[in-house]
Amino acid sequence: MTDSSPSKTSEVLRAVQNNSFATPANYFQSGYKSQEKVSVMETKILVFEQDIINTYSKKDQFSCQKYFEYLKLIEGNTFLGYKKCTKILGVKQ
């Protein structure tokens, strides 16, 4: 036998119609201080770019070095083409 008597059903219906159970609490805690955004993790560089470059062969390291020189050269001289840059850097095509 279920325990849903007409009086309990009518109480639930009244609560639903009045929204008495669904309204949020409207009170403020007097001693509450909200936390500012705090970074949990510190910014630490674990592996440097040069450490990664050092894992490659000497030939690849030379190529990488020349590539970075090429990027610096192009940054200041956008009118230069790649052929002119290879002559300036002393790299074979």
Phi, psi and omega in degrees: 000132181274156184256047179250077179286159181300329181290320178292321179296318180292326176295318179295317179299317178296320179296320179293317181293325181273351184055032184288334182267346186258001182274139180287159179288132181252070177220159183237133177280123187292327183265008185280130175240124180286144180280140173283163179293116182241130178283128180280325182255135176277153178275110178231133176273117183270321181232127179272160180302317181295327177298322179290317180298323182294346179281348181268168179291166181299322179296314179292326177295319177297317179298319179295317178300316180292326178296316178294323175296321178298317179298319178294320180295316180292325181301319181271338185229078185290345182279348181282141174270174183291328180294317179295321180295321180294326176292318180296317182280346179075038181246138176285148181283000000 
